[in-house]
Amino acid sequence: AATWHAVEQDGMPGMDEDGTLARRSCEGGQISLPELLLVRRELVDTRLEYLSRLLEVAEAAIEQDAASGVLQ
């Protein structure tokens, strides 16, 4: 979980910045619309993977609590 916390603290804000920079690059004519859409797709995929991992961690914690009798 600590690894994902580090990603959330360090990586997620950077992803937002990457999206903003890509949009500005498209507006300025430095990249094309398809390139912008590809960047956005990659950012969405990365966020989805992150959220999937968070769900796995939460489910594992619930299973552990249930097995140890914490949840009754």
C-alpha positions in Angstrom: 0.0 0.0 0.0 2.9 2.3 0.7 4.0 2.1 -3.0 0.5 3.2 -4.2 0.5 5.9 -1.6 3.8 7.2 -3.1 2.3 7.1 -6.6 -0.8 9.0 -5.4 1.3 11.7 -3.7 4.1 12.0 -6.3 2.7 10.6 -9.6 -0.9 11.5 -9.7 -0.4 15.3 -9.6 2.2 14.9 -12.3 -0.3 13.1 -14.5 -2.7 16.0 -14.2 0.2 18.3 -15.2 1.0 16.1 -18.2 -2.5 16.3 -19.4 -2.5 20.1 -19.1 0.8 20.3 -21.0 -0.4 18.0 -23.7 -3.6 20.1 -24.2 -1.6 23.3 -24.4 0.8 21.7 -26.9 -2.2 20.7 -29.0 -3.6 24.2 -28.8 -0.3 25.7 -29.8 0.0 23.4 -32.8 3.0 21.4 -31.4 1.1 18.1 -31.3 -1.9 16.9 -33.3 -5.3 16.1 -31.9 -4.8 12.4 -32.4 -1.5 12.7 -30.4 -3.4 14.6 -27.6 -6.1 11.9 -27.5 -3.4 9.2 -27.3 -1.8 11.0 -24.3 -5.2 11.3 -22.6 -6.0 7.7 -23.3 -2.7 6.7 -21.6 -3.4 8.9 -18.6 -6.9 7.3 -18.3 -5.4 3.8 -18.5 -2.8 4.7 -15.9 -5.5 6.1 -13.5 -7.7 3.0 -14.1 -4.7 0.7 -13.3 -4.1 2.7 -10.1 -7.7 2.5 -9.0 -7.8 -1.3 -9.7 -4.7 -1.7 -7.5 -6.4 0.4 -4.7 -9.5 -1.8 -5.0 -7.3 -5.0 -4.7 -5.6 -3.6 -1.6 -9.0 -2.6 0.0 -10.4 -6.1 -0.8 -7.4 -7.8 0.7 -7.7 -5.7 3.9 -11.4 -6.6 4.2 -10.7 -10.3 3.7 -7.9 -10.2 6.3 -10.2 -8.4 8.8 -12.9 -11.0 8.1 -10.5 -13.9 8.5 -9.1 -12.5 11.8 -12.6 -12.0 13.2 -12.5 -8.2 13.2 -15.6 -8.1 11.0 -18.5 -9.9 12.5 
